[in-house]
Amino acid sequence: MKIVSAQELKEIAVKILTTIGVPEGDVTLIADHLVEANLRGRDSHGVFRLPAIVKGIKKKAISTRAAVELIQETAAMALLDANQGIGQIVSMKAMLLAMKKARHSGIGIVSVRGASHIGFLGYYTEYAAKQGMIGIAFTNTEPAVAPTGGAEPIHGTNPISIALPTREEPIVVDMAVSVVARGKIMESLQKGHKIPKGWAVDSEGRETEEPAAALAGSLLPIGGPKGYCLAFAFDALTGALAGASVGLDVKGTVHTEEVCTKGDLFIAIEPQMFCGLESFLEGVERLKEQIKRCKRAPGVAQIYLPGQPEKTTRLKRSQEGIPVDERLWKELKELAQF
Ligand SMILES: NC(=O)c1ccc[n+]([C@@H]2O[C@H](COP(=O)([O-])OP(=O)(O)OC[C@H]3O[C@@H](n4cnc5c(N)ncnc54)[C@H](O)[C@@H]3O)[C@@H](O)[C@H]2O)c1
């Protein structure tokens, strides 16, 4: 592992994105998003994704200059067609639009089709929460998760993020409906590591510790059938609602050489127009307090709030640097000189 500062990592990301033709104004946001993922320990959604983004752009499956089209709009909702635009850029636009609508309507819901992979969802929801709103985001992905009882993947890892404003920093819940995100298995494959039991099954439905076999097989959903039910519902809320693809028809999130056919959903809620912001914050603070005082199981030193592990990693990596796999670092250096 090479230890790289966030600044150095951002600079190389900016160089790669600029070289491949991403407009100056967009480069900063994408680089910030990717490095933010690395800072939080979300390495599978950090600069690890840059080679795939470059590949998608070279194959013309991802467009650096796409115009986001407004297909449908009311006071509280909108449907956007991103026309193969870059996921991070389109998602930020969609969340900003949802927030604008929430300011007037109490809630804003923006459905998106035609954007490339959108990275880690907490980036967009936390943005809303920092402005005093509840931010929610969903996306669907290429098939990776088998339904309960199935021996082949139908659903994606279909993550959800919910960020809550608090009197201090937002609380960011950000999770895939698979036991782990597919990217973590891709990362293990790249690093030559085995994966823990319980993450995935092979193509015959047998538990496996081999990342390649897991990627050829299926990930396991969180909480058994409950996770499968969420994966089903999130496929519908993202792909079906946007008029995009669901389940087996989703393409282009991992195999970026193909045009991405998934959907995304962004929701902003203005607590001020429900119980009032102060009352909402009071409720969240009460919850935080109850968790802080919760009786701990034997040997447990601390109970974390949702998102707290990422905050701890962020602090450490901001000070000590970000570990980057040597092979990935070499690849990034080569891409930057292309
Ligand atoms: N764009 C895409 O297509 C896509 C697909 C899948 C996942 N993702 C992203 O991948 C990332 C990883 O997802 P994941 O499911 O592997 O996340 P994870 O399992 O690391 O964490 C899930 C959630 O649990 C919380 N958590 C973990 N341990 C905790 C503890 N001990 N106490 C309290 N809270 C704890 C985390 O803060 C987080 O909110 C997410 O950021 C997600 O948005 C993106």
The ligand as an SDF file (V2000), in Angstrom:
LIG
                    3D

 44 48  0  0  0  0  0  0  0  0999 V2000
  -23.6270    3.6050   -6.7520 N   0  0  0  0  0  0  0  0  0  0  0  0
  -23.8110    2.3180   -6.6170 C   0  0  0  0  0  0  0  0  0  0  0  0
  -24.2310    1.6480   -7.5610 O   0  0  0  0  0  0  0  0  0  0  0  0
  -23.5270    1.6390   -5.3090 C   0  0  0  0  0  0  0  0  0  0  0  0
  -23.9050    0.3030   -5.1370 C   0  0  0  0  0  0  0  0  0  0  0  0
  -23.6780   -0.2940   -3.8980 C   0  0  0  0  0  0  0  0  0  0  0  0
  -23.0800    0.4140   -2.8670 C   0  0  0  0  0  0  0  0  0  0  0  0
  -22.7420    1.7060   -3.0640 N   0  0  0  0  0  0  0  0  0  0  0  0
  -22.0800    2.4700   -1.9860 C   0  0  0  0  0  0  0  0  0  0  0  0
  -21.1710    1.6170   -1.3410 O   0  0  0  0  0  0  0  0  0  0  0  0
  -20.9510    2.0410   -0.0200 C   0  0  0  0  0  0  0  0  0  0  0  0
  -20.7760    0.8440    0.8790 C   0  0  0  0  0  0  0  0  0  0  0  0
  -22.0010    0.2300    1.2530 O   0  0  0  0  0  0  0  0  0  0  0  0
  -21.9790   -0.9270    2.3410 P   0  0  0  0  0  0  0  0  0  0  0  0
  -23.3300   -1.5240    2.3960 O   0  0  0  0  0  0  0  0  0  0  0  0
  -20.8190   -1.8140    2.0980 O   0  0  0  0  0  0  0  0  0  0  0  0
  -21.7000   -0.0860    3.6730 O   0  0  0  0  0  0  0  0  0  0  0  0
  -21.2160   -0.6000    5.1140 P   0  0  0  0  0  0  0  0  0  0  0  0
  -21.6360   -2.0070    5.3240 O   0  0  0  0  0  0  0  0  0  0  0  0
  -19.7900   -0.2640    5.2910 O   0  0  0  0  0  0  0  0  0  0  0  0
  -22.0440    0.3510    6.0780 O   0  0  0  0  0  0  0  0  0  0  0  0
  -23.4400    0.3890    6.0630 C   0  0  0  0  0  0  0  0  0  0  0  0
  -23.9580    1.3730    7.0840 C   0  0  0  0  0  0  0  0  0  0  0  0
  -23.7670    0.8380    8.3880 O   0  0  0  0  0  0  0  0  0  0  0  0
  -23.1050    1.7900    9.2220 C   0  0  0  0  0  0  0  0  0  0  0  0
  -22.2700    1.0350   10.1730 N   0  0  0  0  0  0  0  0  0  0  0  0
  -21.3510    0.0940    9.8910 C   0  0  0  0  0  0  0  0  0  0  0  0
  -20.8250   -0.3950   11.0360 N   0  0  0  0  0  0  0  0  0  0  0  0
  -21.4340    0.2490   12.0470 C   0  0  0  0  0  0  0  0  0  0  0  0
  -21.3610    0.1720   13.4810 C   0  0  0  0  0  0  0  0  0  0  0  0
  -20.5430   -0.6580   14.0990 N   0  0  0  0  0  0  0  0  0  0  0  0
  -22.1530    0.9820   14.1900 N   0  0  0  0  0  0  0  0  0  0  0  0
  -22.9890    1.8710   13.5960 C   0  0  0  0  0  0  0  0  0  0  0  0
  -23.1250    1.9630   12.2500 N   0  0  0  0  0  0  0  0  0  0  0  0
  -22.3560    1.1700   11.4970 C   0  0  0  0  0  0  0  0  0  0  0  0
  -22.3000    2.6440    8.2780 C   0  0  0  0  0  0  0  0  0  0  0  0
  -22.0370    3.8980    8.8570 O   0  0  0  0  0  0  0  0  0  0  0  0
  -23.2560    2.7300    7.0900 C   0  0  0  0  0  0  0  0  0  0  0  0
  -24.1940    3.7410    7.2750 O   0  0  0  0  0  0  0  0  0  0  0  0
  -22.0800    2.9970    0.2940 C   0  0  0  0  0  0  0  0  0  0  0  0
  -21.5310    4.2780    0.3830 O   0  0  0  0  0  0  0  0  0  0  0  0
  -23.0310    2.9040   -0.9050 C   0  0  0  0  0  0  0  0  0  0  0  0
  -23.6420    4.1310   -1.2630 O   0  0  0  0  0  0  0  0  0  0  0  0
  -22.9570    2.3320   -4.2520 C   0  0  0  0  0  0  0  0  0  0  0  0
  1  2  1  0
  2  3  2  0
  2  4  1  0
  4  5  1  0
  4 44  2  0
  5  6  2  0
  6  7  1  0
  7  8  2  0
  8  9  1  0
  8 44  1  0
  9 10  1  0
  9 42  1  0
 10 11  1  0
 11 12  1  0
 11 40  1  0
 12 13  1  0
 13 14  1  0
 14 15  2  0
 14 16  1  0
 14 17  1  0
 17 18  1  0
 18 19  2  0
 18 20  1  0
 18 21  1  0
 21 22  1  0
 22 23  1  0
 23 24  1  0
 23 38  1  0
 24 25  1  0
 25 26  1  0
 25 36  1  0
 26 27  1  0
 26 35  1  0
 27 28  2  0
 28 29  1  0
 29 30  1  0
 29 35  2  0
 30 31  1  0
 30 32  2  0
 32 33  1  0
 33 34  2  0
 34 35  1  0
 36 37  1  0
 36 38  1  0
 38 39  1  0
 40 41  1  0
 40 42  1  0
 42 43  1  0
M  CHG  2   8   1  16  -1
M  END
$$$$
